[in-house]
């Protein structure tokens, strides 16, 4: 399946459903972070913004959203800590 990752400002139902389906497919941290990187490189807004919108609109479960957001945040914190160590 090919997913058009360029959702941009147009947030149609089909794009929304396709993205939720893609989020559900990824189960490992590696898959999640790989998808996030690809998504963020092709879209105006980062993936976490869409996940938060889905959560607000109750389009995805709290469990799925939290899994993705925790993975994304832990990865960002890890990168920040690595950079801090390099600068010290």
N, C-alpha and C positions, 0 to 999 in steps of 0.2 A: 504494500500500500504506500502510495506517495502522499505525503501530507504537505500542503502548502503552508510553510511556516511564516509567510508574510501576511499576518493577520492585520497588522497596523491598526488604524482607527476603525476600520470596518470590522465589526464583530458579529458576523452572521451566525445563525444557529448551527449551520453545517460546520463552519470553522470551529465553533465552540465545542461541538460534539466530537469532532475529529481530534482536537487537542486533548480533551478529557480522555478519549480512548488511548491516545499516545501516552498520557500520564499513567494510566492503569497498566499498560504493557510493561513499563520499566519497573523492575523490582530491586535490582542491586544498586548500590551506591554508585558504582562505576557507570551503569547505564543511565542513571538519573543525571549525574554530572555531565556526561557526554551529551545527552539530549539538551540539557540547559545551555551548555556552551554553544551548540549549533543553533538553538532557538534564539539566544541572545545576539548572535552574530548576524542574524537575518531579520531582526525585528526592531522597531523603534523603542518598544518598552521591554524590559526584562521579564523573564518567565515568572518570577515571583509576583509581579504585579497581576498577571493573569490568574495565577493560583489564588491570590487574595480575592480577586473579583469573583472567581468561581465559588469560593468559600462564602463570601458575602451573599451571593445570589443563591446559595445552597445547590449549586450545580455539581459539586463533588462532596464526598464525605469528609468529615473532619479528620478521620484517620489518614486518608490519602493525602490530604493537604498538609497535615502535620509531618508526615513522612518526608514529603518533598521539601517542605520549608526547613525542617531540621537538618536534612542532608545538605541543602544549599548553604544554610547559615554556618554549619560546622566547617564546610569547605572554605568559605570566605574567612572565617576566623583563623583557620589553619594557615591560609595564605598570609594573612596580616601578621600572625605570630612569627612566621618564617621571615618576613620582611623586617620585622622588629629586631630579630636576632642578627640579621645581616648588618643592620645599621648600628648595632651596639658594639 
